[in-house]
Amino acid sequence: MAWANQAGLHTGLCEMRGNQAGGDTVEITKQVAGQAAANEVLLTNTVRDLVSGPEIIFSERDAASGAGLPANCQLLAAA
């Protein structure tokens, strides 16, 4: 079985529960990662707004959908 590499990025405050991070930010990140295609890195517009530099190119994706995602969450692919 081949494993697909996919990643999701979001930023925000996390709640520490012992040695585990939790809360809305972690759940949003999981949702974003779940929508990434094989070998793709998806991120939210929150991350895009914090990153600068011409070496990172963003391609807009459809608005995020799914439980736990903010209504105004835009997904982007990083290249």
Number of C-alpha atoms within 10 A of each C-alpha: 3 4 7 11 12 16 19 21 22 21 16 12 11 14 12 10 9 7 6 8 12 14 13 15 19 18 16 24 21 17 20 26 20 14 18 20 14 11 11 17 19 27 26 24 19 15 15 20 8 8 10 9 6 6 7 10 11 15 10 14 13 9 14 19 16 12 10 13 19 13 11 11 17 18 27 25 18 14 11
